[in-house]
Amino acid sequence: MCGIVGYIGPREAYPIIIEGLKRLEYRGYDSAGIALFDGNDLKVCKTKGKVIDLENKSQKEISNTGHLGIGHTRWATHGVPNDVNSHPHYSNSGNLVIIHNGIIENYDTLKKELSSRGYAFKSDTDTEVLVNLIEDVKNKENVKLGKAVQIALNQVIGAYAIAVFDKTHPDEIVIARLGSPLAIGVGKNEYFIASDASPFIEYTKNAIYLEDEEMAIIRLNKDIKVRKIKDDSTVDPYVQALKMNLDQIEKGGFDHFMLKEIYEQPKAISDTYRGRLNREEAIIKMSSVEDNMKKFLAADRIIIVACGTSWHAGLVAEYIFEDLARIPVEVEYASEFRYRNPIITEKDVIIAISQSGETADTLAAIKLAKSKGAFVFGVCNVVGSSIARETHAGAYTHAGPEIGVASTKAFTTQITVLTLIALRLARAKGTISSSDFRHHLLELEMIPKKVEKALESDEHIKMIADIYKNSRNCLYLGRGYNFPVALEGALKLKEISYIHAEGYPAAEMKHGPIALIDENMPIVVIATKKGHYEKVVSNIQEIKSRKGKIIGIVTEGDVDVRELADHVIEVPETLEALSPLLTTIPLQLLSYHIAVLLGKNVDQPRNLAKSVTVE
């Protein structure tokens, strides 16, 4: 949520910041703003709406020159989305300017205290309170900006990533983070600041990722100083080489990032198992699992914590771990797990799943589990993310950057990693035969080609989408391994088309949802040949008798469902445990095409953010 961009160096700051904000649009936002120091004065422009609105407004209202600047995309928390509440925010003197991601929970108390001392506030934001708190500390303590930021943040309760500078000292930017990501791009006599590396990837491959409760003082032509916020101790910053490239964060000829990422799944899946799966030698090699095998094998249970699409991937993993490795699994919403005082012991293994590696609730669940002595294993996509650093061990999905807010390749690559882990544990425990193990490896290796085959139904799916684009409700049904896929399919439709949709286990249809079925209700039924096929066919017959419109996701060559359904979409045959990697593809395409036909903003659906870094 929200996006931060900053620059200090010899280049013109404006184009770097504007283009950087465009690359952070996927994070979700409702307003945008920019502050530039032109050598004489501070110029600020901000507006409700999109970055293009900011670009148009700034070209009319301010001089877009200067070598120091900060920019922001805001996802509203305190204060409605409007020009006044947009960032950046000034201090009362007009000297300090700040951008901020996160929430200051005790802002109201701080605001009352500052108001009693004569401070006035123009906006409804917690951020304006913070910048005035920093100014108050700076004046009262007669300290430099960096020290004032440190003292002020020790009075703050909440989460933040901030960038602040003083126009009377325009050779310095101070940044800090707690709970929201912040990266520094290190160039030659120049520095870049951003919520992730995408805004500066074309300028430098060297980055520093701040840890929680760290701040950095960035001065022109000087080394970066990183310090701990709590005790002011120095930190030796680690500069790491970035592996992403500019091509990965461009659309590559596709109309939307979401469609590009749907079509990237064959490569993303193969990249995820490459180097880990060796079919010829019949081995799975994952050092993070091998090094912690005793903890996995001694576990009383595995608890999976995640949110949204990652939670659905965790539900698929529950079937896989229990079926293949015979380990009890519980799947928890991280947002509930962290608050309900769960029973956690040292014999539990926690698997935390997050595409971004920055999900606030999942991070909090990790910290809770660690405090109880559990072993915590992370599954995420973003190298160097907070979850990657906070967990005891983990595995990256290697999906590449996912820009579309509605996750697609994150889901399939998470399932791929979790399948590899389950198979490795099953082999170690002896709960899978050698022949079955080899068969699973062979089928998993073939999945990318089968996904490519499933993508060939794109035009057929677009035709179906056109028929049902004006539906107001939709049901998704699946059994076994494909029940979580039904949930994920419904989520995708809701996210980007704003059509109400619900996913259910097919057998639960008779326990309520069947009352909704009539000739206007489309029902997507996942009815592959493997796993409870006959029972799903019976469910389809029950729907048909009530005039429901049936869209069947079926195995190639299916006859029975084809005779009953109004439409069928075929996917290649595979093992039941791997079928979610194929059945999810047509559901992704269906939601995409319906949203496009309805004229929705597919990559930036309303009210949603790619990385949910606040509660």
ROTOR-946842 format. One record per residue (C-alpha): residue number from 1; z, x, y. Coordinates in steps of 0.25 Angstrom, whole numbers. Layout:
N
     i       z       x       y
   NUM       Z       X       Y
...
This chain:
615
     i       z       x       y
     1       0       0       0
     2      -4       5      14
     3     -11      18      17
     4      -8      30      25
     5     -18      40      30
     6     -15      52      40
     7     -22      64      45
     8     -18      77      53
     9     -28      88      54
    10     -41      93      61
    11     -50      81      57
    12     -51      68      64
    13     -40      59      58
    14     -46      45      61
    15     -57      45      50
    16     -48      51      40
    17     -38      41      42
    18     -48      29      42
    19     -55      33      30
    20     -41      36      23
    21     -36      22      26
    22     -49      17      20
    23     -46      24       7
    24     -32      19       7
    25     -37       4       9
    26     -35       2      -6
    27     -19       3      -4
    28     -19     -11       2
    29     -17     -14      17
    30     -18     -24      28
    31     -19     -16      41
    32     -23      -1      45
    33     -20       8      56
    34     -22      22      61
    35     -15      32      71
    36     -22      44      77
    37     -17      55      87
    38     -29      59      95
    39     -23      71     101
    40     -17      64     113
    41     -11      50     108
    42      -9      42      96
    43     -20      31      93
    44     -16      20      84
    45     -25       9      78
    46     -21      -2      68
    47     -25     -15      63
    48     -23     -26      53
    49     -35     -26      42
    50     -43     -15      36
    51     -45       0      39
    52     -59      -4      44
    53     -53     -13      54
    54     -44      -1      58
    55     -56       8      59
    56     -64      -2      68
    57     -52      -5      77
    58     -48      10      78
    59     -62      14      82
    60     -61       4      94
    61     -47       7      98
    62     -43      21      96
    63     -49      35      97
    64     -51      39      83
    65     -48      54      85
    66     -37      63      82
    67     -33      72      71
    68     -20      65      67
    69     -19      51      62
    70     -13      41      52
    71     -18      28      46
    72     -12      17      38
    73     -16       5      30
    74      -4      -5      30
    75       0     -15      19
    76       9     -24      26
    77      24     -25      23
    78      32     -26      35
    79      24     -34      45
    80      11     -42      43
    81      -2     -35      43
    82      -7     -34      58
    83     -11     -23      68
    84       4     -21      73
    85      10     -19      60
    86      -1     -10      55
    87       2       5      55
    88       3      15      61
    89      16      12      69
    90      21      19      82
    91      35      22      85
    92      41      16      98
    93      37      29     106
    94      23      29     101
    95      25      43      96
    96      26      41      81
    97      16      34      72
    98      18      30      58
    99      11      24      46
   100      19      19      34
   101      17      14      20
   102      29       7      13
   103      41      -1      17
   104      53       2      25
   105      63      -7      19
   106      74      -5      30
   107      65      -6      42
   108      72     -18      47
   109      85     -11      48
   110      78       1      55
   111      70      -8      64
   112      83     -15      69
   113      90      -2      72
   114      78       4      79
   115      76      -9      87
   116      91      -8      92
   117      87       6      97
   118      76       1     105
   119      64       2      96
   120      53      -9      96
   121      44     -13      85
   122      30     -19      87
   123      27     -21      72
   124      34     -28      60
   125      33     -15      51
   126      43      -6      45
   127      34       5      49
   128      36       4      64
   129      51       4      61
   130      49      17      53
   131      41      25      64
   132      52      21      75
   133      63      25      66
   134      56      39      64
   135      55      39      80
   136      69      35      81
   137      74      46      72
   138      65      56      79
   139      70      53      93
   140      85      52      89
   141      85      65      80
   142      76      73      89
   143      68      77      76
   144      53      79      73
   145      45      68      67
   146      46      74      52
   147      62      74      53
   148      62      60      60
   149      53      54      48
   150      63      60      38
   151      75      55      45
   152      69      41      47
   153      64      39      33
   154      78      42      27
   155      82      29      35
   156      71      21      28
   157      72      13      16
   158      58      10       9
   159      45      16       6
   160      36      23      15
   161      24      33      17
   162      23      36      31
   163      15      45      41
   164      20      47      55
   165      17      56      67
   166      21      58      81
   167      10      58      91
   168      18      69      99
   169      17      78      88
   170       3      75      82
   171       2      87      73
   172      11      81      62
   173      12      69      53
   174      25      65      45
   175      23      58      32
   176      33      53      22
   177      34      44       9
   178      43      36       0
   179      37      27     -10
   180      23      27      -3
   181      13      38      -6
   182       8      48       4
   183      -1      60       2
   184      -5      72      11
   185     -19      78      10
   186     -18      93      13
   187     -31      98      20
   188     -34     111      28
   189     -26     109      41
   190     -25      94      39
   191     -17      84      32
   192     -20      70      27
   193     -10      59      24
   194     -12      47      15
   195      -6      37       5
   196     -15      43      -6
   197     -26      54      -6
   198     -38      46      -4
   199     -39      47      11
   200     -39      62      11
   201     -46      65      -2
   202     -59      70       5
   203     -52      79      14
   204     -42      86       5
   205     -38      87     -10
   206     -24      92      -7
   207     -13      82      -6
   208       2      81      -5
   209       9      68     -10
   210      22      66      -4
   211      33      62     -14
   212      43      51     -10
   213      53      54       1
   214      45      65       6
   215      39      67      20
   216      29      77      25
   217      27      83      39
   218      12      86      41
   219       8      95      52
   220      -5     100      57
   221      -9     114      52
   222       5     115      45
   223      10     114      31
   224      15     100      26
   225      30      99      26
   226      36      89      15
   227      50      85      15
   228      60      76       8
   229      63      64      17
   230      78      63      12
   231      83      77      13
   232      72      84      21
   233      70      94      10
   234      56     101      10
   235      46      98      -1
   236      35     108      -5
   237      22      99      -5
   238      13      99     -17
   239      -1      99     -14
   240     -10      93     -25
   241     -25      92     -27
   242     -31      78     -27
   243     -40      75     -38
   244     -47      62     -32
   245     -60      63     -25
   246     -66      55     -14
   247     -76      48     -23
   248     -65      42     -31
   249     -60      34     -19
   250     -74      29     -15
   251     -81      17     -20
   252     -92      24     -27
   253    -102      13     -24
   254     -94       2     -29
   255     -91     -10     -20
   256     -76      -9     -22
   257     -66       1     -27
   258     -61      -9     -37
   259     -75     -10     -43
   260     -76       5     -43
   261     -63       6     -50
   262     -66      -4     -61
   263     -79       4     -64
   264     -71      17     -64
   265     -62      13     -76
   266     -71      19     -87
   267     -69      33     -80
   268     -55      30     -76
   269     -51      26     -90
   270     -57      39     -96
   271     -51      47     -85
   272     -38      42     -89
   273     -39      45    -104
   274     -47      58    -102
   275     -39      70    -106
   276     -28      61    -113
   277     -36      55    -124
   278     -43      64    -135
   279     -50      55    -145
   280     -55      66    -153
   281     -41      72    -156
   282     -35      58    -155
   283     -24      62    -145
   284     -19      57    -132
   285     -14      68    -123
   286      -5      64    -111
   287       4      75    -107
   288      13      66     -99
   289      15      57    -112
   290      16      70    -121
   291      27      76    -113
   292      35      63    -113
   293      32      58    -127
   294      47      59    -131
   295      50      49    -120
   296      39      40    -123
   297      42      39    -138
   298      57      38    -136
   299      56      27    -126
   300      62      13    -129
   301      52       7    -121
   302      41       9    -111
   303      43       2     -97
   304      30       1     -89
   305      31      -2     -74
   306      20      -5     -65
   307      14     -15     -55
   308       1     -23     -55
   309     -11     -18     -62
   310      -2      -7     -68
   311       8     -17     -73
   312      -4     -23     -81
   313      -8     -10     -87
   314       7      -8     -91
   315       6     -21     -98
   316      -6     -16    -106
   317       2      -4    -109
   318      13     -12    -115
   319       4     -17    -125
   320      -2      -3    -128
   321      12       4    -129
   322      18      -7    -138
   323       6      -9    -147
   324       2       6    -149
   325      15      14    -146
   326      25       3    -150
   327      34       6    -138
   328      41      -6    -131
   329      35      -8    -117
   330      39     -16    -105
   331      30     -18     -93
   332      37     -20     -79
   333      33     -23     -65
   334      38     -11     -58
   335      42     -20     -46
   336      51     -28     -55
   337      56     -17     -64
   338      62      -9     -52
   339      70     -21     -48
   340      76     -27     -60
   341      85     -16     -65
   342      78     -14     -78
   343      84      -7     -90
   344      78       7     -91
   345      83      18    -100
   346      80      32    -103
   347      72      28    -115
   348      62      20    -107
   349      49      25    -103
   350      43      19     -90
   351      28      19     -88
   352      25      17     -73
   353      11      13     -70
   354       4      13     -56
   355     -10      16     -51
   356      -6      22     -38
   357       7      28     -43
   358      13      23     -30
   359      17       9     -34
   360      31       7     -27
   361      37      -2     -38
   362      33       7     -49
   363      38      19     -42
   364      52      12     -41
   365      51       8     -55
   366      49      22     -59
   367      61      27     -51
   368      70      16     -57
   369      66      20     -71
   370      68      35     -69
   371      82      32     -63
   372      85      26     -77
   373      80      38     -84
   374      67      32     -90
   375      55      41     -92
   376      44      36     -82
   377      29      38     -85
   378      19      35     -74
   379       5      30     -75
   380      -3      31     -62
   381     -16      35     -56
   382     -13      42     -44
   383     -10      57     -46
   384       2      61     -38
   385       7      47     -35
   386      22      43     -34
   387      23      38     -48
   388      16      50     -54
   389      27      58     -47
   390      39      49     -50
   391      37      47     -65
   392      41      57     -76
   393      27      58     -82
   394      14      50     -81
   395       0      49     -83
   396     -11      47     -73
   397     -22      37     -75
   398     -33      45     -69
   399     -40      32     -64
   400     -44      39     -51
   401     -42      32     -37
   402     -41      17     -38
   403     -44      11     -24
   404     -45      -4     -27
   405     -32     -11     -26
   406     -35     -19     -39
   407     -32      -9     -50
   408     -43      -7     -60
   409     -44       7     -66
   410     -29       9     -64
   411     -27      -2     -74
   412     -36       3     -85
   413     -32      18     -83
   414     -17      14     -84
   415     -20       7     -97
   416     -27      19    -102
   417     -16      29     -99
   418      -6      19    -105
   419     -14      18    -117
   420     -15      33    -119
   421       0      34    -118
   422       2      22    -128
   423      -7      28    -138
   424      -1      42    -137
   425      13      36    -139
   426       8      28    -151
   427       2      40    -157
   428      15      48    -155
   429      24      36    -161
   430      14      34    -172
   431      12      19    -169
   432      -3      21    -169
   433     -11      26    -181
   434     -20      38    -179
   435     -33      29    -181
   436     -28      19    -171
   437     -25      30    -161
   438     -39      36    -162
   439     -45      22    -161
   440     -37      19    -148
   441     -42      33    -142
   442     -56      30    -146
   443     -56      16    -139
   444     -49      21    -127
   445     -59      32    -125
   446     -70      22    -126
   447     -63      12    -115
   448     -71      18    -103
   449     -84      15    -110
   450     -79       1    -113
   451     -75      -1     -99
   452     -89       3     -94
   453     -94      -8    -104
   454     -84     -18     -98
   455     -89     -15     -84
   456    -103     -19     -88
   457     -99     -34     -87
   458     -97     -32     -72
   459    -109     -41     -68
   460    -105     -52     -78
   461     -91     -52     -73
   462     -96     -53     -59
   463    -103     -66     -63
   464     -90     -71     -69
   465     -83     -68     -56
   466     -93     -76     -48
   467     -90     -88     -56
   468     -75     -87     -55
   469     -73     -81     -41
   470     -68     -94     -35
   471     -57     -96     -45
   472     -43     -98     -40
   473     -36     -94     -52
   474     -39     -86     -65
   475     -31     -84     -78
   476     -32     -71     -86
   477     -28     -71    -100
   478     -26     -60    -111
   479     -18     -56    -123
   480     -11     -44    -128
   481     -17     -31    -121
   482     -25     -40    -112
   483     -14     -49    -106
   484     -11     -38     -96
   485     -26     -37     -93
   486     -26     -52     -90
   487     -15     -49     -80
   488     -23     -38     -74
   489     -36     -46     -73
   490     -28     -57     -66
   491     -22     -47     -56
   492     -36     -41     -53
   493     -41     -55     -49
   494     -29     -58     -40
   495     -29     -45     -33
   496     -43     -45     -28
   497     -49     -59     -28
   498     -36     -66     -25
   499     -38     -77     -36
   500     -26     -81     -43
   501     -26     -76     -57
   502     -15     -74     -68
   503     -15     -66     -81
   504      -8     -72     -94
   505      -7     -68    -109
   506     -17     -78    -115
   507      -7     -84    -124
   508       2     -88    -111
   509     -10     -97    -106
   510      -4    -109    -113
   511      10    -106    -107
   512       5    -111     -93
   513      -8    -105     -88
   514     -16    -115     -96
   515     -12    -126     -86
   516     -21    -119     -76
   517     -34    -119     -84
   518     -45    -128     -80
   519     -60    -126     -77
   520     -57    -119     -64
   521     -49    -108     -71
   522     -55     -95     -75
   523     -47     -88     -86
   524     -50     -74     -90
   525     -47     -71    -105
   526     -46     -57    -111
   527     -51     -60    -125
   528     -55     -47    -131
   529     -56     -46    -147
   530     -44     -37    -149
   531     -31     -44    -148
   532     -27     -59    -149
   533     -42     -62    -148
   534     -41     -76    -156
   535     -29     -80    -148
   536     -36     -77    -134
   537     -48     -85    -139
   538     -39     -97    -142
   539     -33     -95    -128
   540     -48     -96    -122
   541     -50    -109    -130
   542     -38    -115    -124
   543     -43    -111    -110
   544     -57    -116    -113
   545     -52    -130    -117
   546     -46    -131    -104
   547     -59    -128     -97
   548     -54    -114     -92
   549     -65    -104     -88
   550     -64     -92     -97
   551     -68     -78     -94
   552     -66     -70    -107
   553     -65     -55    -108
   554     -70     -52    -122
   555     -74     -41    -131
   556     -89     -38    -132
   557     -95     -47    -142
   558     -85     -58    -141
   559     -89     -72    -146
   560     -77     -81    -147
   561     -73     -80    -132
   562     -87     -80    -127
   563     -89     -94    -133
   564     -76     -99    -126
   565     -76     -92    -112
   566     -84     -95    -100
   567     -87     -80     -98
   568     -84     -68    -106
   569     -84     -53    -102
   570     -85     -43    -113
   571     -77     -30    -114
   572     -79     -19    -125
   573     -71     -20    -137
   574     -59     -10    -138
   575     -45      -9    -144
   576     -35     -20    -139
   577     -26     -10    -133
   578     -37      -5    -124
   579     -44     -18    -121
   580     -37     -20    -107
   581     -45      -8    -103
   582     -58     -16    -105
   583     -53     -31    -102
   584     -48     -27     -89
   585     -62     -23     -84
   586     -69     -36     -83
   587     -56     -42     -76
   588     -57     -31     -66
   589     -72     -34     -63
   590     -69     -49     -63
   591     -59     -49     -52
   592     -67     -39     -44
   593     -79     -47     -44
   594     -72     -60     -41
   595     -65     -53     -29
   596     -78     -47     -24
   597     -85     -61     -25
   598     -74     -67     -17
   599     -75     -56      -6
   600     -62     -50      -8
   601     -58     -36      -4
   602     -57     -31     -19
   603     -52     -17     -16
   604     -41     -21      -6
   605     -36     -35     -10
   606     -27     -42       0
   607     -12     -39       0
   608     -14     -28     -11
   609     -12     -13     -11
   610     -16      -3     -21
   611      -3       5     -21
   612       9      -4     -19
   613      19       6     -13
   614      29      -4      -8
   615      37     -15     -15
